[in-house]
Amino acid sequence: SLAGFGYILPATFLSQMAAARFPDGAFAQLVWPIFGGAAIVGIALGIATRGLASNNRRLAFVLWAQALGVAAAAALPGFSGLLLGALLVG
């Protein structure tokens, strides 16, 4: 359930949160590219660190990072919360 809450829900609604917070701003349209870029970096880091820790530890780290991203997007106002959320969830 953490994987669904930490990735599927924020990925679905992060751009809508940005559009609601910045209705006339360009940032709302940048959330998806930031999210996607972070996902690419995350995959590369996962491949690069595959020998440093077990799969369970790496999965736990990723789930905690996603949880912090969800919390940041919900708790921090303005640009910083959504940026941190996109980076950590992506």
ChimeraX attribute file (.defattr): number of C-alpha atoms within 10 A of each C-alpha:
attribute: neighborCount
match mode: 1-to-1
recipient: residues
	/A:1	5
	/A:2	12
	/A:3	14
	/A:4	11
	/A:5	14
	/A:6	23
	/A:7	18
	/A:8	12
	/A:9	12
	/A:10	22
	/A:11	21
	/A:12	10
	/A:13	11
	/A:14	23
	/A:15	20
	/A:16	16
	/A:17	17
	/A:18	24
	/A:19	17
	/A:20	11
	/A:21	16
	/A:22	15
	/A:23	12
	/A:24	9
	/A:25	11
	/A:26	11
	/A:27	18
	/A:28	20
	/A:29	14
	/A:30	15
	/A:31	23
	/A:32	17
	/A:33	12
	/A:34	18
	/A:35	22
	/A:36	17
	/A:37	15
	/A:38	17
	/A:39	17
	/A:40	13
	/A:41	14
	/A:42	17
	/A:43	13
	/A:44	11
	/A:45	11
	/A:46	16
	/A:47	10
	/A:48	10
	/A:49	13
	/A:50	11
	/A:51	9
	/A:52	10
	/A:53	10
	/A:54	11
	/A:55	13
	/A:56	9
	/A:57	11
	/A:58	15
	/A:59	14
	/A:60	13
	/A:61	12
	/A:62	18
	/A:63	20
	/A:64	17
	/A:65	18
	/A:66	24
	/A:67	21
	/A:68	17
	/A:69	25
	/A:70	25
	/A:71	16
	/A:72	19
	/A:73	25
	/A:74	14
	/A:75	11
	/A:76	14
	/A:77	11
	/A:78	12
	/A:79	15
	/A:80	12
	/A:81	19
	/A:82	27
	/A:83	22
	/A:84	20
	/A:85	28
	/A:86	29
	/A:87	21
	/A:88	25
	/A:89	28
	/A:90	25
